[in-house]
Amino acid sequence: MAMTLLLPPDDAGIARAAELLAGGELVAFPTETVYGLGGDARSDLAVAGIFAAKGRPSFNPLIVHLPDLAAAERIAQVGDRARRLAMAFWPGPLTLVLPLREGAGISPLVTAGLPTVAIRVPAHPLAQRLLRAFGGPVAAPSANPSGRVSPSRADHVLEGLSGRIAAVLDGGPCAVGLESTIVQTDPAAVLLRPGGVPVEALETALGAPLATAGTAGRPTSPGQLASHYAPRACLRLDATEARPGEVLVGFGPVRGRLSLSESGDLTEAAARLFHLMREADRLAGPDGRIAFAPVPDSGLGRAINDRLRRAAAPRG
């Protein structure tokens, strides 16, 4: 493939990105969570290209990005619980796993052969403009090699995928910095992955607690692989000081060479997580290690800890 284009966030850049998607090419674009690697969700070849570019296991489903709830209803069955969450949190960092409509036209590679489809309506204005310019469903996992640190900036995408995709639409840093929360609503409301919408807010909107899914076996939604979001260096969690050869990433009162948030702000920590994971990996070098300070396991901290545990998990 030719050199990956870096497209500006203007009308011409959006038009070129939409043109590339329509031609079956892959385009990375910003959302409020992380950069997504987009391809036409109706095209087997485009979706297969996503798996090839990322080196992603084909049994791991993809999220379909759409501009609004009406578009979601054309490809999925949206029940009462799902509608309540969609009305409260779309557009935004929430993915709903819904029953796929017969004849929806979505490539079976997107759903990994499952009878459900994961759908998100992103809030990022550039993502919205691209989706409307393209006019179809866009399958878009995070724009990074599979299992590696998710990209929150255009240069992160180029570090991992330059020369393997057609273009990156540059929208600057992502505001949230963590992937979306994933919820399956039928036959019961189940948290499949914590993320940019805190679980407490979801439970308030539903008026009921969420069940939690396990991660063993074949994934039923994106983001369920046990080892994921991993830098090259090994991670140690809940560290209060650095051991020899470690780069300590602090939080709040735990001071490190880097810090997720010196003030202990979980929103700031979420937005900085993947960028600092990359920076710590660079500082640690090929034989180094990274240590992360404890992060409270509530609100966005639950999603941060989920990503850290997966990054620290044994790798196959």
Buried (B, 14 or more C-beta within 10 A) or exposed (E): EEEBBBBEBEEEBBBBBBBBBBEBBBBBBBBBBBBBBBBBBBBEEBBBBBBEBBEBEEEBBBBBBBBBBEBBBEBBBBBEBBBBBBEBBBBBBBBBBBBBBEEBEBBEBBBBEBEBBBBBBBBBEBBBBBBEBBEBBBBBBBBBBBBBBBBBBBEBBBBBBBEBBBBBBBBEBBBBBBBBBBBBBBEEBBBBBBBBBBBEBBBEBBEEEBEEBEBEEEBBBBBBBEBBBBBBBBBBBEBEEBEEEBBBBBBBEBBBBBBBBBEBBBBBBBBBBBBBBBBBBEBBEEEBBBBBBBBBEEBBBBBBBBBBBBBBBEEE
